[in-house]
Amino acid sequence: MEMFDLTLIWAFIIGFGIMMYVLMDGFDLGLGILYPFAPDEDARDVMMNSVAPIWDGNETWLVLGGAGLLGAFPLVYSVFLPALYIGVFLMLAGLIFRGVAFEFRFKSRRNRRWWNRAFCWGSAIAAFAQGAVVGAYIQGFPVEDFAYVGGAFDWLTPFSVLTGLGLMAGYALLGATWLILKSEGHVQDWAYKITPLLLAIVLFVFAVISLWTPFVNPLVWERWFGNIQLIWVFPFAALACAFVVFRSVQKRREGVPFLATIGIYVFTYLGLIVSKWPVIVPPDYTLWDAASSPESQLFLLVGMVFVIPIILTYTAWTYWVFRGKVRVGEGYH
């Protein structure tokens, strides 16, 4: 098999893994962001219990995407880590705080409020860091001779701050629609109430970022405006999904808002990929520049052939086993 084919296969695997992580871990990060605004402690119990059986399995996709990226595209690590050390550290610290809060909040009574805060702040920091990293990727990195030559805080710009806040709002929307699906009574009513507001915030940030991005990166400007083509399907499809979210909430549908929110993410993600393709280390290095040797890619691919079906199987089984509503006073701990 030629390196060209292997490189494209690995680009698909890593892209799929990142998308699965964003979708499947996004809603429990979103619940953490919404935690301080919940109507009462019973609602917080429901929010946490709705993701308790599945949250740690969702993060498997982050590990898979990160490990695959290191093995298949080592140049990405050699540039991204020096450029994004602080952002990546903040993300991992937030995920650790959130994970610890998951376990201790259920067992603590006297200090529960502190674990509530740890869950909220851990989720918010992790979500913001992920969004800021995406913003830094869109802007590009100063690279010479395949090495990062910028400063430690070059990733933190007004644009990356906006993308960080935008992803926080998007995760919150995903969390709210997940709560509509998984809850009932006053908790579900609250989720229905906040979803239109979160959708409006997401659309506003989406519009600002869309208008700002072409001025941040000349490649994106050329890709979108140099030749009007099928790429414009993605933003229009995302807007169509947003309309479905709004209408389904008005009609008090339960599953459709969550699925339509996933659609917003999928089409936005595809639009981002197409905007940068085939550049993987912006502004200059393509997939093939960053790829490891064909032998390394093939060796790793053999393992992925077995690992990915197993992950998909146990993930689907977990969601099936823990389907249905989470009610006040019920849980898995």
N, C-alpha and C positions, 0 to 999 in steps of 0.2 A: 504494500500500500504506500502511495507517495505521501511525502510530507504535507503537500497541499491538502490532501484529503484528511489526514490526521489532524491538521491544524484547524480545519473547519469543524470537524467532529468535536474537538475539544472546546472550541469557541461555543458550540451549541450546548455542550454538557455544562460548562461553567455558567453560561447565560441562563440556562434552565435552572440550575441550582440556586443562583442568586435570586431569580424571580420567585422560585418556590419559597425561599427564606422570607423575602419581603412580604409575600402574601400570607404565609402561614404563621410567621412570628409577628407580623405587623399588627394583627388585631389584639394580641395580648399586650404588646407595647402600648397600643392605643387605649386599652382599658386602664393601664397604669397612668397614662396622661390624664384620663378622665376621672381618676380616683378622687381627687379633692372635691370634685363637683357633684359627686353622687348624693342622692337625697338623704341617705341615712346609712347606718352601719350594716343593716340587712342587705341593702343594695350592693355594698362593697363585698359582702360575703358571696353574693350571687355572682358578681363580676369575677372574683378570683376563682370560685368553684367552677365557673364555666370553662376555664382554661387549665385548671389544675391537672387533669389527666394527660394533657397533650402538649403543654408549653415546652417541656424539655426536649421532647421528640422533634418539635418544630425546628429547634436550633441545630439539628443534625445537618440541615441543608447549608447552614453557614459554614460548618466544618468541612462539608464536602466541597463547597465552592472554593473555600480558602486553600484546602489541600490540593485540589485540582489545579488551581491557578499557580501555585508554587511549582508543581511538577511540570505543567505544560507550558507555562509562560513565565520563566524565572525573571526576565527583565522587568516585568510588572512589579514584582516584589522589590527588586533592587532600586527601583525609582519610587514606588508608592510609599514604602515604609519610611525611608528618610524624609519624604515630603509630608507624610501624614502621621508621624509618630504620635503626636499629641491627640489628634482626632481619633485614631485607632485606640489609644489608651483610654480615652474618655468613653468610647463605645464599650470596650471590654469591662471597664470599671462599672458602668451603668448596668450592664448585663449581670455582673456578679452581684451587685447590690440587689437587683430585682430578684435574682434567683434565691438569695439568702432570705429576702423578705417573704417569698412564697412559702418557705418552710416554717419560718419562725412565727409568722403572723397567726397561723392556725393554732399554735400552741401557747402563745403568749396572751395574757389577759391584762396585766398591769402596764405593760409597755407596748400594747398593740398600736397605739397612735404613732409611735416611732417607726414601727414596721410598715404602717400605712405610708408614712412619708418616704421611707426607703424604697418602697415599691413604686411610688409615684416619681420620685426624683431619679431613681435608676432607669425607669422606662423613658422619662423625658430626656435625660442626658444621652442615653443610647440612641434614641430616635433622632435627636438633633445632630449628634455626631455623624450618623449615617447620612443624613441629608446634606450636611456640610461637606462630607467627603465626596458625595455625588457632584456638588457644586464645584469643588476643586477639580474634579475630573473633567467637567465640562470646560472649565477655563484653560486647563492644560498646565504643564509643569516646565520650568527651565531645565533642560537636560543638555549636557555636553559629554560626548564620548560614552554614551549609555549610562551616565551617572547624574543624579540630581544635584543641582548646584544652587538651589534656592535656600531661603531661610526657614527656620522652624515654624514660623507663623504665616508663611505666604499663603497657606491654604485658607486662612481665615480672612475673608474679604466680605464686603457688603453683599455680594452676590451669593457666596456660600452660606452666609448667615440666613439669607432669605430662603435658600433651598433647604436649610436645616429646619427653619420654622415651618416651611411648607410641608416637609415630610412629617413633622409632628402633627400638623393639622390633618394630613391624609391618614396617618395611623389612627388618630382619634376618630375620624369618620369610619374607618374600617372597624374599630372597636365598638362604636355605637351601633352599627348595623349588625355586627355579630351578636350584640346584646339583645337586639330585637329578635333575632333568630332563636336565642337560647333562653330568654327569660319570659316572664309573664307578670300580670298585675301592675303595681305601681312602678316596678323597675322597668318593665317594657314601655310603659307610658312615658317615663322620663327619657328613655332612649329614642322613642319616636319624636319627642319634643326637641331634643338637641340636634338630631340628624340634619334637618334643613339648614340650621345655622352653620354647622360644621361644613356642609356641602357648599354653602355660599363662600365661606372662608377659603376652602380648597380651590374653588373656581377662580376667586380673585387672585390668589397666589399663583395659580396655574397660568392665568392671563399675564401677570407681570413677568414671571419667569420666561414665558414664551416670547414676549416682546423684548426682553433683555438679552436672552441667550444669543441671538444672532450678532449682537454687538460685542459680546464677550469673546466669541470664537469665529473667525472668518470662515472656517470650513463649514460651520453650521449655517452661516448666512448663505453661502454658495449652494449648499445642499437643499435648503428650503426655498430660496428665492431666485437662484440662478436658472432654474428650469422647473416650472410648475409641473408636478407629476403625481404619482400615486402615493407619495409620502404624506400628502395632505389627508389621506384616508384616516390616519391614526388620530390626529387631534379631533376630527369630526366624529369619529367613533367614540372617543373618550367623552365628548360632549353629549352624544346620544345616550351613553351609559349614565351620565350625570342626570339627564332628564328622566330616565327610567327610575333612578333612585328617588328623585323628588316625587314623581307621580305614585310610585309604589308606597312611599311613606304616607302620602295623602290618603291612599286607599287602605292603609294599614295592612299591607302585605307583610309577611314575616321573612320568607327566604329570599325574595327578589331583591330587596335593598342590598343585602350582603353580596349576592352574586353580581349585581350591577356595579357595586363599588370595586369588586375584584376586576371587572371589565375596565374601569377607569385606570387602574394600576397597570393592567396588561398592555393596553394601547399606549399609555404614556411611556412605559418601559420600552416597547417596540419602537416608538418614535425616537427615543433617546439613542437606541442602538443604531437605527438607520441614519440618524444625524451624524454619528461619529464613524460609522463603518468605512473602511476596515481598520481605522486607527484604534489601538488599544492603550498606547501610552502617548497621549496628546502632548504636543501638536503634531509630531512627525513620525512616530514609530507604529508600524502596522502589526497585525497578528503574526505575520511571517518573520518580521524583525525580532519579535519578542519570544518566538517559539523555541522550545528546547529541541534536542535532536530527535529524529524520527524513532530511534530505538527507545528513548526514554518515554516518549508519548505512547508508543505501542505497549510497552511494559505496564504503564499505568492504566491504559485502556482495558487491558485484560482484567484487571481487578475491578474496574468500574462496571464492566459487563455483569459481574455478579452482585456488586454492592447496590447499585441503583434499583434493580427490581426488588431486592429485599427491603430497602427503605420505603419504596412506594407501597409494597404489600403491607408492612406493619403499620405504616401511616394510615392507609385506607381502613385497615382493620380497627385501629384505635378510634378513629372518628366514627366508625360504624357502631362499635360497642358503646361508646359514650354519646350517642345521638340523643336527641330529645331535649326537653326543657330542664333547666336547673331551677329549683324552687327554694324559697326562703326556708331556712332551717335544714336543708338537705345539702350534702356535699360528699366528697370522696376522701377526706382526711379523717 
